[in-house]
Amino acid sequence: MRAKTITGPNVSAFLSKYSIFVILVIAFILSSLLNRNFLSPTNLSNILKQNSVIAILAFGETMLIIAGLIDLANGAVLALAGVLSIAVFKATGSLALAFCVGIVIGILCNLVSGALVSVYKTPPFIATLAVMTMSRGAVLLYTAGQSIYQIGNFVVFGQGFLGFIPFPIIFMALIMVLTWYLLNHCRFGRALYAIGGNEEAANASGIQVAKTKFFCYVINGCLVGLAGVIFMSRNNAGLPSAAQGYEFEALTAAVIGGTSFSGGIGTAMGTLAGAFIVGILNNIMNLLGVNSYIQQIVKGIIIALAVILDIRAKNKRARPKELVAEKADSGGK
């Protein structure tokens, strides 16, 4: 029997399919070499817990981007949902009610985004920008800009454990599985890919485009509300000015993970890997004492590079289709 050889095209196909996971492994190895504290159990646990909120936001962002949508309001809605959840807990002492309120607030804010986009045909960028401004204003108005402390048992959502596994990691894993299932095994997921790939063709094939977009924002609202509860619980306070820029962290994680801004492309596992790359990058820069302003510059460069690579990949995918169309035209003549 002849042994199979690994050819250039096979290697290229492998790297193309699993490149994000190769990058994640490389980032992990380089970080462990740059700082000996990186591999400490405490630090690795912190990466997982700190990254859980960004990952949960990124899963919602991934579904939206696949459908050609976007959410710029998730940081502000996270703050509003988290703060109101704490307020309800302090007033009632009920963890279950507080948790549900956080989810409901996230959904309500995204109902506005969904209605603006699907019913009134507002561009997603403008619609979610408006919701971001309103949500941030609402939470600052409610708290008068002051943080809420002494939140008691509310910290269980972000600091509690199931056995030896922190709750934030459990929530992140559950949302990853849910996102994977929706995208790969549900009609809803197939509709998202179809809408993002070609909205007119999706509409012509019988997909209820407006309804699907609206429902996508509702699911995103659930995830943002959950992220708000976890975030405030981890910080042991209701912080009305918190999570500024988290929308871009989530976008970065999704795009680095292979979700295309052009729509129609993206995976749950890719987004999880992208979120961990962002988390590792943030962690190692903090361990190395990199100036916070420089960290922002680095993140901006990464976003720009990710978009450039996405555009190049889109052009490569489009080229074969153009060649096929040209051959068909020449054959017809």
Summary of the structure (lengths in Angstrom):
residues: 333
radius of gyration: 21.4
end to end distance: 49.1
largest distance: 77.6
contacts: 1157
relative contact order: 0.17
helix: 78%
strand: 2%
